[in-house]
């Protein structure tokens, strides 16, 4: 799977069903394993939780990568 394939998917939190944002980058460890996704947060998450416009989602927080959506388990 390519980064461009991941960028076309919506990132949704399974705890509240809300879209978190869009993938803008990935972090890869020195051994080549994907460590986390960097997501540009939507307007709701920027104004409510932090001034930062990005959130890092660890690989362990990803529940399912589907055809159109990536389901993640994040507790704020």
DSSP file (Angstrom, degrees, kcal/mol; ACC not computed):
  #  RESIDUE AA STRUCTURE BP1 BP2  ACC     N-H-->O    O-->H-N    N-H-->O    O-->H-N    TCO  KAPPA ALPHA  PHI   PSI    X-CA   Y-CA   Z-CA
    1    1 A X              0   0    0      0, 0.0     2,-0.2     0, 0.0     3,-0.0   0.000 360.0 360.0 360.0 138.9    0.0    0.0    0.0
    2    2 A X     >  -     0   0    0      1,-0.1     4,-1.6     0, 0.0     3,-0.5  -0.577 360.0-115.7 -95.9 158.7    1.3    3.5   -0.9
    3    3 A X  H  > S+     0   0    0      1,-0.2     4,-2.4     2,-0.2     5,-0.2   0.889 117.3  58.3 -58.7 -39.4    1.1    6.6    1.2
    4    4 A X  H  > S+     0   0    0      1,-0.2     4,-0.8     2,-0.2    -1,-0.2   0.836 102.8  53.8 -62.1 -31.8   -1.2    8.1   -1.5
    5    5 A X  H  4 S+     0   0    0     -3,-0.5     3,-0.4     1,-0.2    -1,-0.2   0.903 110.9  45.9 -66.5 -41.1   -3.6    5.3   -0.9
    6    6 A X  H >< S+     0   0    0     -4,-1.6     3,-1.6     1,-0.2    17,-0.3   0.868 105.9  59.8 -68.6 -36.4   -3.7    6.0    2.8
    7    7 A X  H 3< S+     0   0    0     -4,-2.4    -1,-0.2     1,-0.3    -2,-0.2   0.738  98.3  59.3 -66.2 -22.0   -4.1    9.7    2.3
    8    8 A X  T 3< S+     0   0    0     -4,-0.8     2,-0.3    -3,-0.4    -1,-0.3   0.523  92.0  88.1 -83.2  -5.2   -7.4    9.2    0.4
    9    9 A X  S <  S-     0   0    0     -3,-1.6    14,-0.5    -4,-0.2     2,-0.3  -0.704  78.8-121.2 -97.6 146.0   -9.0    7.5    3.4
   10   10 A X  E     -a   69   0A   0     58,-1.9    60,-3.2    -2,-0.3     2,-0.6  -0.622  20.6-137.6 -78.4 141.9  -10.9    9.2    6.2
   11   11 A X  E     -aB  70  21A   0     10,-1.4     9,-3.3    -2,-0.3    10,-0.9  -0.921  27.6-176.2-103.0 118.7   -9.5    8.7    9.7
   12   12 A X  E     -aB  71  19A   0     58,-2.7    60,-2.7    -2,-0.6     2,-0.5  -0.949  24.8-131.7-123.6 134.6  -12.3    8.0   12.2
   13   13 A X  E >>  -a   72   0A   0      5,-2.5     4,-2.1    -2,-0.4     3,-0.5  -0.724  10.8-152.5 -82.6 125.0  -12.2    7.5   15.9
   14   14 A X  T 34 S+     0   0    0     58,-3.0    59,-0.1    -2,-0.5    -1,-0.1   0.681  88.5  67.8 -73.9 -15.9  -14.2    4.5   17.0
   15   15 A X  T 34 S+     0   0    0     57,-0.4    -1,-0.2    59,-0.2    58,-0.1   0.845 124.6   5.3 -73.0 -33.3  -14.9    5.9   20.4
   16   16 A X  T <4 S-     0   0    0     -3,-0.5    -2,-0.2     2,-0.2    -1,-0.1   0.435  93.5-121.0-129.7  -3.6  -17.2    8.7   19.2
   17   17 A X     <  +     0   0    0     -4,-2.1     2,-0.3     1,-0.2    -3,-0.1   0.576  64.6 139.2  76.3   8.8  -17.5    8.1   15.4
   18   18 A X        -     0   0    0     -5,-0.3    -5,-2.5     1,-0.1     2,-0.4  -0.632  59.0-112.9 -92.3 145.5  -16.0   11.5   14.5
   19   19 A X  E     -B   12   0A   0     -2,-0.3    -7,-0.3    -7,-0.2    23,-0.2  -0.595  24.0-165.4 -72.4 129.0  -13.6   12.1   11.6
   20   20 A X  E     -     0   0A   0     -9,-3.3    22,-2.7    -2,-0.4     2,-0.3   0.904  45.8 -93.4 -83.1 -45.2  -10.3   13.1   13.0
   21   21 A X  E     -BC  11  41A   0    -10,-0.9   -10,-1.4    20,-0.3     2,-0.4  -0.985  48.7 -48.5 162.4-156.2   -8.7   14.4    9.8
   22   22 A X  E     - C   0  40A   0     18,-1.6    18,-3.2    -2,-0.3     2,-0.3  -0.893  48.3-110.2-118.1 144.3   -6.5   13.5    6.9
   23   23 A X  E     + C   0  39A   0    -14,-0.5    16,-0.3    -2,-0.4     3,-0.1  -0.529  36.7 167.7 -71.1 130.3   -3.2   11.7    6.8
   24   24 A X  E     -     0   0A   0     14,-3.1     2,-0.3     1,-0.4    15,-0.2   0.576  62.4  -5.3-116.4 -18.0   -0.4   14.0    5.7
   25   25 A X  E     - C   0  38A   0     13,-1.5    13,-3.0   -22,-0.0    -1,-0.4  -0.977  56.2-134.3-163.9 169.0    2.7   11.9    6.6
   26   26 A X  E     - C   0  37A   0     -2,-0.3     2,-0.5    11,-0.2    11,-0.2  -0.970  15.7-134.6-132.1 151.7    3.9    8.7    8.2
   27   27 A X  E     - C   0  36A   0      9,-2.9     8,-3.0    -2,-0.3     9,-1.4  -0.926  22.2-166.5-106.3 129.1    6.8    8.0   10.6
   28   28 A X  E     - C   0  34A   0     -2,-0.5     6,-0.2     6,-0.3     5,-0.0  -0.952  15.1-130.0-119.6 133.2    9.0    5.1    9.8
   29   29 A X    >   -     0   0    0      4,-3.0     3,-1.9    -2,-0.4     6,-0.0  -0.233  34.0-100.0 -72.6 167.8   11.5    3.5   12.1
   30   30 A X  T 3  S+     0   0    0      1,-0.3    -1,-0.1     2,-0.1    -2,-0.0   0.789 123.0  57.2 -60.7 -29.2   15.1    2.8   11.1
   31   31 A X  T 3  S-     0   0    0      2,-0.1    -1,-0.3     1,-0.0    -2,-0.0   0.421 122.6-103.8 -85.0   3.1   14.3   -0.9   10.4
   32   32 A X  S <  S+     0   0    0     -3,-1.9     2,-0.3     1,-0.3    -2,-0.1   0.404  76.2 135.0  95.4  -1.9   11.6    0.1    7.9
   33   33 A X        -     0   0    0      1,-0.1    -4,-3.0    -5,-0.0     2,-0.5  -0.593  61.9-112.6 -82.0 141.5    8.5   -0.6   10.1
   34   34 A X  E     -C   28   0A   0     -2,-0.3    -6,-0.3    -6,-0.2     3,-0.1  -0.617  33.9-179.0 -74.9 124.8    5.8    2.0   10.1
   35   35 A X  E     -     0   0A   0     -8,-3.0    24,-2.2    -2,-0.5     2,-0.3   0.857  56.1 -21.5 -92.6 -43.6    5.6    3.6   13.6
   36   36 A X  E     -CD  27  58A   0     -9,-1.4    -9,-2.9    22,-0.2     2,-0.4  -0.987  53.2-114.6-162.6 165.5    2.8    6.1   13.3
   37   37 A X  E     -CD  26  57A   0     20,-2.6    20,-3.0    -2,-0.3     2,-0.6  -0.880  22.2-141.9-106.3 141.9    0.5    8.2   11.0
   38   38 A X  E     -CD  25  56A   0    -13,-3.0   -14,-3.1    -2,-0.4   -13,-1.5  -0.933  23.2-166.9-104.8 121.0    0.6   12.0   11.1
   39   39 A X  E     -CD  23  55A   0     16,-3.0    16,-2.3    -2,-0.6     2,-0.7  -0.914  21.5-134.8-115.6 131.4   -2.9   13.4   10.7
   40   40 A X  E     -CD  22  54A   0    -18,-3.2   -18,-1.6    -2,-0.4    14,-0.2  -0.755  38.0-126.1 -80.2 116.5   -3.9   17.0   10.0
   41   41 A X  E     -C   21   0A   0     12,-1.9   -20,-0.3    -2,-0.7   -21,-0.1  -0.289  15.6-117.5 -70.7 148.0   -6.7   17.5   12.4
   42   42 A X     >  -     0   0    0    -22,-2.7     4,-1.7   -23,-0.2     3,-0.2  -0.208  38.7 -92.7 -71.9 172.3  -10.1   18.8   11.3
   43   43 A X  H  > S+     0   0    0      1,-0.2     4,-2.0     2,-0.2     5,-0.2   0.844 122.5  56.4 -59.3 -38.2  -11.5   22.1   12.6
   44   44 A X  H  > S+     0   0    0      1,-0.2     4,-1.8     2,-0.2    -1,-0.2   0.929 109.3  44.3 -62.4 -46.2  -13.3   20.6   15.6
   45   45 A X  H  >>S+     0   0    0    -25,-0.2     4,-1.7    -3,-0.2     5,-0.9   0.833 111.3  54.3 -71.1 -32.1  -10.2   18.9   17.0
   46   46 A X  H  X5S+     0   0    0     -4,-1.7     4,-0.6     1,-0.2    -1,-0.2   0.947 114.8  38.4 -65.6 -47.7   -8.0   22.0   16.5
   47   47 A X  H  <5S+     0   0    0     -4,-2.0    -2,-0.2     1,-0.2    -1,-0.2   0.809 121.2  42.9 -76.0 -29.7  -10.4   24.4   18.4
   48   48 A X  H  <5S+     0   0    0     -4,-1.8    -1,-0.2    -5,-0.2    -2,-0.2   0.836 125.0  18.9 -88.6 -34.1  -11.4   22.0   21.2
   49   49 A X  H  <5S-     0   0    0     -4,-1.7     2,-0.3     1,-0.3    -3,-0.2   0.801 118.0 -12.6-114.7 -35.2   -8.2   20.2   22.3
   50   50 A X     << -     0   0    0     -5,-0.9    -1,-0.3    -4,-0.6    -2,-0.1  -0.986  50.0-116.7-163.6 164.3   -5.0   21.9   21.3
   51   51 A X  S    S+     0   0    0     -2,-0.3     2,-0.1    -3,-0.1    -5,-0.1   0.674  84.4 101.5 -82.4 -18.5   -3.5   24.7   19.1
   52   52 A X        -     0   0    0      1,-0.1    -2,-0.2     2,-0.1    -3,-0.1  -0.388  63.3-151.9 -67.9 143.0   -1.5   22.1   17.2
   53   53 A X  S    S+     0   0    0     -2,-0.1   -12,-1.9   -13,-0.1     2,-0.3   0.358  73.7  64.4 -97.4   5.7   -2.9   21.2   13.8
   54   54 A X  E     -D   40   0A   0    -14,-0.2     2,-0.4    -8,-0.1   -14,-0.2  -0.938  57.2-167.3-129.7 151.6   -1.4   17.7   13.7
   55   55 A X  E     -D   39   0A   0    -16,-2.3   -16,-3.0    -2,-0.3     2,-0.6  -0.996  17.6-136.9-134.4 141.7   -1.9   14.6   15.8
   56   56 A X  E     -D   38   0A   0     -2,-0.4     2,-0.6   -18,-0.2   -18,-0.2  -0.875  14.7-161.3-101.0 125.5    0.3   11.5   15.8
   57   57 A X  E     -D   37   0A   0    -20,-3.0   -20,-2.6    -2,-0.6     5,-0.1  -0.925  16.0-135.9-109.1 114.9   -1.5    8.2   15.7
   58   58 A X  E >   -D   36   0A   0     -2,-0.6     3,-1.6   -22,-0.2     4,-0.4  -0.306  20.3-116.8 -67.1 151.3    0.6    5.2   16.8
   59   59 A X  G >  S+     0   0    0    -24,-2.2     3,-1.3     1,-0.3    -1,-0.1   0.842 115.6  60.5 -57.3 -34.7    0.4    2.0   14.8
   60   60 A X  G 3  S+     0   0    0    -25,-0.3    -1,-0.3     1,-0.2   -24,-0.1   0.701  97.9  59.1 -68.4 -18.9   -1.0    0.2   17.9
   61   61 A X  G <  S+     0   0    0     -3,-1.6    12,-2.9    11,-0.1     2,-0.6   0.560  81.7  99.5 -85.9  -9.2   -4.0    2.7   17.9
   62   62 A X  E <   +E   72   0A   0     -3,-1.3    10,-0.3    -4,-0.4     3,-0.1  -0.692  46.0 177.6 -82.1 121.9   -5.1    1.6   14.4
   63   63 A X  E     -     0   0A   0      8,-2.7     2,-0.3    -2,-0.6     9,-0.2   0.861  63.3  -5.8 -90.2 -42.3   -8.0   -0.9   14.7
   64   64 A X  E     -E   71   0A   0      7,-1.6     7,-2.8     2,-0.0     2,-0.6  -0.979  48.8-149.8-158.4 138.1   -8.8   -1.4   11.0
   65   65 A X  E     +E   70   0A   0     -2,-0.3     5,-0.2     5,-0.2     2,-0.1  -0.951  32.8 178.2-111.1 111.0   -7.8   -0.1    7.6
   66   66 A X        -     0   0    0      3,-3.2    -2,-0.0    -2,-0.6   -57,-0.0  -0.250  45.2 -87.3-101.3-170.9  -10.7   -0.5    5.3
   67   67 A X  S    S+     0   0    0      1,-0.2     3,-0.1    -2,-0.1    -1,-0.0   0.868 122.6   8.8 -67.3 -38.2  -11.4    0.4    1.7
   68   68 A X  S    S+     0   0    0      1,-0.2   -58,-1.9   -59,-0.1     2,-0.3   0.492 126.9  43.1-120.7  -8.6  -12.5    4.0    2.4
   69   69 A X  E     -a   10   0A   0    -60,-0.2    -3,-3.2   -58,-0.0     2,-0.5  -0.972  56.5-144.4-145.3 151.7  -11.7    4.6    6.1
   70   70 A X  E     -aE  11  65A   0    -60,-3.2   -58,-2.7    -2,-0.3     2,-0.5  -0.986  23.4-151.0-115.9 119.2   -9.1    4.0    8.8
   71   71 A X  E     -aE  12  64A   0     -7,-2.8    -8,-2.7    -2,-0.5    -7,-1.6  -0.793  18.6-178.5 -94.2 127.9  -10.6    3.2   12.2
   72   72 A X  E     -aE  13  62A   0    -60,-2.7   -58,-3.0    -2,-0.5     2,-0.7  -0.895  26.6-135.6-126.2 155.8   -8.5    4.3   15.2
   73   73 A X        +     0   0    0    -12,-2.9     2,-0.4    -2,-0.3   -60,-0.1  -0.875  39.0 156.9-114.3  97.1   -9.0    4.0   18.9
   74   74 A X        -     0   0    0     -2,-0.7     2,-0.5   -17,-0.0   -59,-0.2  -0.982  25.8-159.5-125.7 130.4   -8.0    7.3   20.5
   75   75 A X              0   0    0     -2,-0.4    -2,-0.0     1,-0.1     0, 0.0  -0.947 360.0 360.0-109.5 123.2   -9.2    8.6   23.9
   76   76 A X              0   0    0     -2,-0.5    -1,-0.1     0, 0.0    -2,-0.0   0.404 360.0 360.0 -98.0 360.0   -8.9   12.3   24.5
